[in-house]
Amino acid sequence: MTEQAKILLIEDEELSREPLTKLLKAAGYAVIGVESGEKAFQLLALEQFDIIVTDLFLPDVNGIDILKKVKERSPLTEVILITGHASAETAVKAMKEGAFDYITKPLNFEELQIIITKAVEKRQILNENVYLKKQLRDKFGFSNIIGNSAAMQKVFSRMKRVANTDSTVLILGESGTGKELVAKALHFNGLRREKPFIAVNCAAIPETLLESELFGHVKGAFTGAIRDKIGKFEAANFGTVFLDEIGIMPMHLQTKLLRVLQEQEVERVGSTKPIKLDVRIISATNVNLEEEVKRVKFREDLYYRLNVIPVTIPPLRERTEDILPLSMHFIEKNCLEMKQPVMTIQKEAIEILELYHWPGNVRELENAIERMVTLTDGSTITEQDVPTNIREQVMTRVTERGIDLAKTVSEIEKQMIIEALLLAKGVKAQAASMLKLNRTTLVEKMRRLGIENPG
């Protein structure tokens, strides 16, 4: 850790600066020593430092002014002040301006080294937090939700409009369509991106525990409540609570949730003391809440509170043009995880996937692709590698509809080859390259399909 830390030492007295620079270098730090604020600012304009150790009183500038400018340019850089005129007032002012710590003259090098070690550790933690937050933003960016279809473009448009608001969002869609991914994208691209995102699957928590999980409890509220516990809403304060499968929430908890939305406060189980909150609520369901309202299974007033901004994710069967990019994404993801070259997938295999109904939506497709990548021999996924249940269901549907799948595939293949040959002006090698085929494979397909070279 210390080997990577870059320190700028600003000390006008050479008799102090030189030996201190040597001691810090000997301790494993990369150190540059300068004698004035002017030279320090010149260096700071050219490079970044992890730690700045500066005398409070310099001939040309005050150490507090250095601290202010450093924090403006590089907020993560930690500043340690050296002073021979220690006072409570100076220390308080320095800490308010963002100083990490201060040390008095005559210097105790061991004490300074301890302070620097702590500052480096803090800097490292802050850097890791920045990196992790960037990773989250990248992972849950809008661009990582794959969908070229017109239906998904409408979803993206709605998401971008509401991400930077505090509006309550209700995400609607069948199981497996990616509702939680949309919720995370809304949070990590929104105003509260630096604050917590807490997801609660209402269907996965027993009804007897759900209230305590959501709202917390106080010691003695019920058998087993041996200490106070904060709920998900308190944990998410200033951030976002994502309530998945909201449609199954019991009526008595719906009433309590309604109060949270109306009053922006929560009461722990066993307490009458309200706790003020500032949270954004995003919820999701795969049930028809309007029908649940009619059946008196869901509160009408809560429904309207949750459904301020509806975002409906279409099922995969209604956006078959997204199956190819989704498949390629999942193939690449699984191959990278398995540390193997990225596989390709034959057009015939994609055509079967596009004809399948996908009751489990994107989640089912992801699982199917993982199975194919794992079990396929070689570097290409063929139609024979598509799971048997998918192929059989596709053939059943095709047969019921009176469609000859093999004939249809052959006709599409024939048309694509003819178009490639025309573009290549009859040059088979060039046409084969366009189709990502070997020349011999193209010639064989031309023979089988009865294609004469149009060039």
C-alpha positions as MATLAB code, in Angstrom:
seq = 'MTEQAKILLIEDEELSREPLTKLLKAAGYAVIGVESGEKAFQLLALEQFDIIVTDLFLPDVNGIDILKKVKERSPLTEVILITGHASAETAVKAMKEGAFDYITKPLNFEELQIIITKAVEKRQILNENVYLKKQLRDKFGFSNIIGNSAAMQKVFSRMKRVANTDSTVLILGESGTGKELVAKALHFNGLRREKPFIAVNCAAIPETLLESELFGHVKGAFTGAIRDKIGKFEAANFGTVFLDEIGIMPMHLQTKLLRVLQEQEVERVGSTKPIKLDVRIISATNVNLEEEVKRVKFREDLYYRLNVIPVTIPPLRERTEDILPLSMHFIEKNCLEMKQPVMTIQKEAIEILELYHWPGNVRELENAIERMVTLTDGSTITEQDVPTNIREQVMTRVTERGIDLAKTVSEIEKQMIIEALLLAKGVKAQAASMLKLNRTTLVEKMRRLGIENPG';
ca = [
       0.000    0.000    0.000;
       2.758    2.453    1.057;
       4.820    1.623   -2.063;
       2.089    3.021   -4.273;
       1.397    6.177   -2.258;
       2.636    9.428   -3.830;
       3.343   12.172   -1.315;
       3.982   15.868   -1.930;
       5.854   17.433    0.992;
       5.658   21.247    1.222;
       8.116   22.629    3.756;
      10.084   25.884    3.411;
      12.817   24.934    5.880;
      15.419   22.843    4.081;
      16.772   21.422    7.330;
      13.344   19.895    7.963;
      12.347   19.138    4.363;
      15.398   17.143    3.251;
      15.648   14.670    6.159;
      11.868   14.218    6.230;
      11.868   13.455    2.482;
      14.580   10.836    2.988;
      12.755    9.237    5.902;
       9.491    9.002    3.927;
      11.290    7.516    0.917;
      12.989    4.999    3.186;
       9.527    4.072    4.500;
       8.498    3.121    0.972;
       6.665    6.223   -0.257;
       7.219    8.073   -3.527;
       8.007   11.579   -2.256;
       8.618   14.951   -3.864;
       9.675   17.806   -1.591;
       9.175   21.490   -2.467;
       9.813   24.678   -0.523;
       6.891   26.893   -1.554;
       3.203   26.983   -2.344;
       3.959   28.262   -5.860;
       6.078   25.222   -6.733;
       3.466   22.973   -5.151;
       0.717   24.409   -7.356;
       2.902   23.955  -10.449;
       3.345   20.274   -9.594;
      -0.341   19.798   -8.729;
      -1.287   21.102  -12.159;
       0.798   18.351  -13.757;
       0.170   15.269  -11.618;
      -1.953   13.688   -8.896;
      -0.794   12.945   -5.370;
      -2.344   10.607   -2.821;
      -1.169   12.581    0.210;
      -0.015   16.161    0.715;
       1.957   17.028    3.833;
       2.264   20.792    4.119;
       3.499   23.322    6.616;
       0.664   25.552    7.769;
       2.767   28.708    7.528;
       4.754   29.149    4.299;
       6.436   32.342    3.028;
       4.129   32.763    0.019;
       0.878   31.042    0.962;
      -1.104   29.704    3.923;
      -1.476   25.944    4.361;
      -5.259   26.336    4.630;
      -5.273   27.921    1.146;
      -3.305   24.959   -0.196;
      -5.836   22.647    1.452;
      -8.779   24.465   -0.191;
      -7.235   24.399   -3.674;
      -6.248   20.743   -3.375;
      -9.794   19.764   -2.358;
     -11.219   21.740   -5.298;
      -8.964   19.984   -7.810;
      -8.687   16.525   -6.260;
     -11.268   15.789   -3.533;
      -9.824   12.325   -2.824;
      -6.338   13.657   -2.034;
      -5.724   13.701    1.712;
      -3.985   16.722    3.287;
      -1.985   16.631    6.522;
      -0.959   19.959    8.059;
       2.247   20.646   10.015;
       2.197   23.531   12.413;
       4.400   24.941   15.102;
       1.592   27.138   16.340;
      -1.041   24.603   17.272;
      -4.310   25.907   18.549;
      -7.824   24.531   18.872;
      -9.060   27.194   16.471;
      -6.516   26.286   13.787;
      -7.222   22.561   14.122;
     -10.999   23.006   13.924;
     -10.691   25.273   10.882;
      -8.353   22.821    9.137;
     -10.662   19.852    9.777;
     -13.715   21.807    8.603;
     -11.944   22.573    5.352;
     -11.277   18.868    4.832;
      -7.854   18.239    6.331;
      -7.245   14.612    7.228;
      -5.254   15.478   10.342;
      -2.560   17.810   11.666;
       0.697   17.343   13.550;
       2.720   19.806   15.610;
       6.401   20.671   15.538;
       8.839   19.390   16.559;
       7.801   16.452   14.385;
       7.611   12.944   15.733;
       8.266   10.872   12.602;
       6.588    7.727   13.963;
       3.445    9.735   14.720;
       3.522   11.251   11.214;
       3.957    7.808    9.666;
       0.916    6.487   11.552;
      -1.173    9.429   10.303;
       0.044    8.913    6.729;
      -0.728    5.168    6.888;
      -4.292    5.916    7.986;
      -4.661    8.552    5.246;
      -3.433    6.106    2.598;
      -5.885    3.467    3.834;
      -8.740    5.972    3.671;
      -7.680    7.026    0.174;
      -7.603    3.401   -0.946;
     -11.097    2.753    0.444;
     -12.438    5.875   -1.288;
     -10.811    4.825   -4.571;
     -12.328    1.360   -4.259;
     -15.742    2.884   -3.571;
     -15.456    5.120   -6.636;
     -14.378    2.133   -8.737;
     -17.198   -0.079   -7.438;
     -19.786    2.626   -8.022;
     -18.511    3.093  -11.567;
     -18.724   -0.654  -12.086;
     -22.335   -0.605  -10.878;
     -23.196    2.301  -13.171;
     -21.535    0.506  -16.094;
     -23.166   -2.825  -15.251;
     -26.633   -1.351  -14.895;
     -26.377    1.278  -17.613;
     -29.234    1.516  -20.093;
     -26.913    0.161  -22.798;
     -26.634   -3.138  -20.910;
     -30.346   -3.832  -21.235;
     -30.413   -5.489  -24.628;
     -33.278   -4.835  -26.977;
     -33.356   -3.575  -30.561;
     -37.092   -4.065  -30.987;
     -39.491   -1.137  -31.218;
     -41.199   -2.355  -28.026;
     -37.953   -2.217  -26.039;
     -37.006    1.145  -27.521;
     -40.214    2.512  -26.021;
     -39.199    1.042  -22.653;
     -35.757    2.692  -22.895;
     -37.326    6.021  -23.784;
     -39.610    5.884  -20.757;
     -36.731    4.831  -18.470;
     -34.492    7.694  -19.573;
     -37.264   10.196  -18.957;
     -37.925    9.063  -15.379;
     -34.453    7.997  -14.172;
     -33.459   11.467  -12.999;
     -36.680   12.033  -11.093;
     -38.013   10.812   -7.776;
     -41.253    9.578   -9.341;
     -42.662    6.296   -8.059;
     -42.380    3.637  -10.775;
     -44.370    0.438  -11.278;
     -42.657   -2.103  -13.544;
     -45.060   -4.531  -15.198;
     -44.118   -7.715  -16.997;
     -44.136  -11.475  -16.960;
     -41.711  -13.451  -14.828;
     -38.227  -13.504  -16.343;
     -38.535  -10.345  -18.436;
     -35.894   -8.457  -16.427;
     -37.898   -6.229  -14.097;
     -35.180   -6.030  -11.436;
     -32.589   -5.140  -14.084;
     -34.800   -2.219  -15.147;
     -35.216   -1.142  -11.503;
     -31.440   -1.156  -10.973;
     -30.876    0.807  -14.174;
     -33.367    3.442  -12.995;
     -31.556    3.723   -9.646;
     -27.933    3.663  -10.812;
     -28.629    6.189  -13.567;
     -30.733    8.430  -11.350;
     -30.409   11.157   -8.737;
     -29.882    8.639   -5.904;
     -27.154    6.595   -7.600;
     -24.670    7.182   -4.746;
     -27.168    5.964   -2.134;
     -28.391    2.421   -1.288;
     -30.479    0.256   -3.597;
     -32.378   -2.265   -1.478;
     -34.350   -4.998   -3.252;
     -37.086   -6.946   -1.465;
     -38.741   -9.978   -3.047;
     -42.118   -9.925   -1.326;
     -42.868  -13.449   -2.569;
     -39.695  -14.933   -1.081;
     -40.245  -13.765    2.517;
     -42.825  -15.538    4.720;
     -45.826  -13.340    5.473;
     -45.094  -13.517    9.214;
     -41.632  -12.015    8.659;
     -42.359   -9.579    5.832;
     -43.554   -6.730    8.054;
     -40.429   -6.890   10.218;
     -38.203   -7.139    7.126;
     -39.765   -4.067    5.557;
     -40.298   -1.831    8.548;
     -37.984   -3.232   11.247;
     -38.884   -3.989   14.867;
     -37.992   -3.000   18.409;
     -36.673   -5.286   21.099;
     -39.477   -7.363   22.637;
     -41.957   -6.680   19.817;
     -42.497  -10.437   19.447;
     -40.931  -13.740   20.505;
     -37.368  -13.793   19.229;
     -37.037   -9.997   18.906;
     -34.015   -9.852   21.205;
     -32.738   -6.529   19.857;
     -33.855   -3.572   17.755;
     -33.648   -4.150   14.020;
     -33.915   -1.614   11.207;
     -36.071   -2.546    8.223;
     -35.362   -2.347    4.512;
     -36.899    1.107    4.249;
     -34.581    2.559    6.893;
     -31.608    0.777    5.315;
     -32.483    2.396    1.988;
     -32.908    5.908    3.376;
     -31.987    8.537    0.762;
     -31.816    5.722   -1.790;
     -34.272    3.373   -3.473;
     -36.442    0.505   -2.258;
     -37.375   -2.008   -4.942;
     -40.450   -4.044   -3.999;
     -40.563   -7.040   -6.328;
     -43.760   -9.122   -6.606;
     -45.738   -6.364   -4.888;
     -48.976   -7.988   -6.054;
     -48.843  -10.691   -3.357;
     -48.404   -8.313   -0.419;
     -50.989   -8.986    2.346;
     -53.722   -6.380    2.828;
     -52.606   -5.251    6.298;
     -49.100   -4.544    4.980;
     -50.536   -2.699    1.994;
     -52.139   -0.304    4.469;
     -48.807    0.283    6.212;
     -47.014    0.723    2.880;
     -49.597    3.288    1.827;
     -48.752    5.308    4.921;
     -45.045    5.167    4.068;
     -45.838    6.592    0.642;
     -48.156    9.280    1.987;
     -46.233   10.380    5.070;
     -42.667    9.418    4.127;
     -42.219    7.821    7.506;
     -42.208    4.343    8.977;
     -42.937    2.778   12.358;
     -41.035   -0.293   13.475;
     -43.073   -3.267   14.643;
     -43.783   -2.803   18.344;
     -43.145    0.943   18.274;
     -45.365    4.003   17.918;
     -42.471    6.338   17.182;
     -42.437    7.432   13.523;
     -39.088    7.520   11.707;
     -38.809   10.046    8.894;
     -37.636    8.669    5.538;
     -36.555    9.948    2.167;
     -36.757    6.991   -0.212;
     -37.776    6.402   -3.792;
     -40.055    3.415   -4.293;
     -39.896    1.255   -7.403;
     -42.165   -1.775   -7.437;
     -42.778   -4.615   -9.846;
     -45.370   -7.298  -10.439;
     -46.273  -10.013  -12.912;
     -49.941   -9.991  -11.924;
     -52.694   -7.718  -13.210;
     -53.123   -5.280  -10.338;
     -56.250   -3.746  -11.862;
     -57.897   -7.174  -11.698;
     -56.621   -7.634   -8.140;
     -58.226   -4.307   -7.205;
     -61.568   -5.467   -8.658;
     -61.274   -8.693   -6.661;
     -60.550   -6.623   -3.520;
     -57.155   -8.321   -3.234;
     -55.202   -5.097   -3.675;
     -55.949   -1.634   -2.322;
     -57.106    0.749   -5.019;
     -55.537    3.803   -3.344;
     -52.180    1.988   -3.043;
     -52.363    0.920   -6.688;
     -52.710    4.530   -7.816;
     -49.874    5.581   -5.519;
     -47.555    2.937   -6.959;
     -48.622    3.342  -10.579;
     -47.470    6.938  -11.032;
     -45.092    5.978  -13.857;
     -45.833    2.550  -15.368;
     -43.078    0.777  -17.316;
     -44.291   -2.317  -19.166;
     -41.687   -4.833  -20.346;
     -43.004   -6.923  -23.254;
     -42.581  -10.720  -23.167;
     -39.803  -12.180  -25.305;
     -42.260  -13.865  -27.688;
     -43.474  -10.399  -28.724;
     -39.984   -9.144  -29.586;
     -38.313  -11.996  -31.445;
     -35.881   -9.580  -33.122;
     -34.173   -9.292  -29.721;
     -33.426  -13.024  -29.524;
     -30.299  -12.854  -31.710;
     -28.555  -10.002  -29.811;
     -29.595  -11.496  -26.474;
     -28.253  -14.909  -27.492;
     -24.938  -13.440  -28.629;
     -24.661  -11.525  -25.349;
     -25.295  -14.632  -23.239;
     -22.902  -16.733  -25.357;
     -20.121  -14.175  -24.841;
     -20.890  -13.864  -21.125;
     -20.809  -17.635  -20.533;
     -17.705  -18.197  -22.639;
     -15.841  -15.487  -20.729;
     -16.927  -16.981  -17.409;
     -15.740  -20.404  -18.580;
     -12.467  -18.843  -19.859;
     -12.856  -20.166  -23.363;
     -12.986  -18.544  -26.822;
     -16.342  -16.999  -27.690;
     -18.464  -19.498  -29.619;
     -20.575  -18.793  -32.688;
     -24.135  -19.948  -33.303;
     -25.576  -21.167  -36.590;
     -28.407  -19.290  -38.260;
     -30.569  -22.429  -38.146;
     -30.203  -22.590  -34.355;
     -31.234  -18.933  -34.009;
     -34.247  -19.544  -36.235;
     -35.407  -22.329  -33.910;
     -34.947  -20.030  -30.897;
     -36.982  -17.340  -32.663;
     -39.854  -19.770  -33.257;
     -39.992  -20.903  -29.619;
     -42.659  -19.411  -27.316;
     -40.336  -18.633  -24.331;
     -42.761  -18.877  -21.391;
     -39.840  -18.107  -19.062;
     -38.799  -15.116  -21.169;
     -35.228  -13.749  -21.062;
     -34.332  -15.788  -17.983;
     -35.260  -19.005  -19.801;
     -33.250  -17.949  -22.864;
     -30.221  -17.221  -20.686;
     -30.462  -20.655  -19.064;
     -30.844  -22.336  -22.460;
     -27.787  -20.548  -23.848;
     -25.736  -21.500  -20.781;
     -26.701  -25.143  -21.319;
     -25.727  -24.973  -24.998;
     -22.368  -23.322  -24.313;
     -21.581  -25.899  -21.619;
     -22.607  -29.018  -23.542;
     -21.653  -28.133  -27.130;
     -18.555  -29.796  -28.556;
     -16.522  -27.532  -30.782;
     -16.769  -23.791  -31.307;
     -20.144  -23.539  -33.060;
     -23.632  -24.059  -31.626;
     -25.798  -25.855  -34.173;
     -29.524  -26.569  -34.308;
     -28.786  -30.021  -32.846;
     -27.309  -28.335  -29.763;
     -30.564  -26.506  -29.022;
     -32.246  -28.207  -26.024;
     -34.537  -31.056  -27.087;
     -37.643  -29.648  -25.388;
     -37.289  -26.386  -27.343;
     -36.789  -28.143  -30.691;
     -39.719  -30.493  -30.070;
     -42.088  -27.687  -29.090;
     -41.067  -25.656  -32.139;
     -41.655  -28.627  -34.442;
     -45.052  -29.256  -32.808;
     -46.115  -25.630  -33.333;
     -44.829  -25.598  -36.894;
     -46.628  -28.865  -37.689;
     -49.858  -27.607  -36.153;
     -49.654  -24.482  -38.269;
     -48.878  -26.460  -41.402;
     -45.461  -24.889  -41.922;
     -42.608  -26.904  -43.343;
     -39.714  -25.693  -41.193;
     -36.984  -27.334  -43.268;
     -38.435  -25.878  -46.452;
     -38.797  -22.430  -44.922;
     -35.205  -22.456  -43.663;
     -33.939  -23.639  -47.051;
     -35.808  -20.850  -48.840;
     -34.320  -18.213  -46.536;
     -30.856  -19.745  -46.937;
     -31.209  -19.830  -50.731;
     -32.249  -16.180  -50.893;
     -29.340  -15.060  -48.703;
     -26.816  -16.964  -50.846;
     -28.208  -15.472  -54.067;
     -28.038  -11.949  -52.580;
     -24.438  -12.513  -51.437;
     -23.418  -13.804  -54.887;
     -24.994  -10.792  -56.547;
     -23.178   -8.402  -54.201;
     -19.918  -10.295  -54.820;
     -20.518  -10.225  -58.596;
     -20.333  -13.991  -58.710;
     -17.019  -14.340  -56.848;
     -17.694  -17.348  -54.615;
     -14.825  -16.684  -52.179;
     -16.081  -13.165  -51.543;
     -19.698  -14.320  -51.183;
     -18.609  -17.041  -48.767;
     -16.753  -14.435  -46.684;
     -19.904  -12.277  -46.506;
     -21.893  -15.282  -45.282;
     -19.111  -16.333  -42.878;
     -18.803  -19.693  -44.661;
     -15.925  -21.635  -46.142;
     -15.883  -21.505  -49.941;
     -16.313  -25.286  -50.165;
     -19.346  -25.105  -47.827;
     -20.892  -22.410  -50.030;
     -20.344  -24.483  -53.197;
     -21.970  -27.508  -51.511;
     -24.975  -25.437  -50.407;
     -25.335  -24.007  -53.921;
     -25.349  -27.545  -55.331;
     -27.862  -28.785  -52.752;
     -30.201  -25.816  -53.224;
     -29.879  -25.798  -57.009;
     -28.375  -22.317  -57.208;
     -26.642  -21.276  -60.391;
     -24.058  -18.544  -60.045;
     -25.949  -15.353  -60.950;
     -22.676  -13.581  -61.703;
];
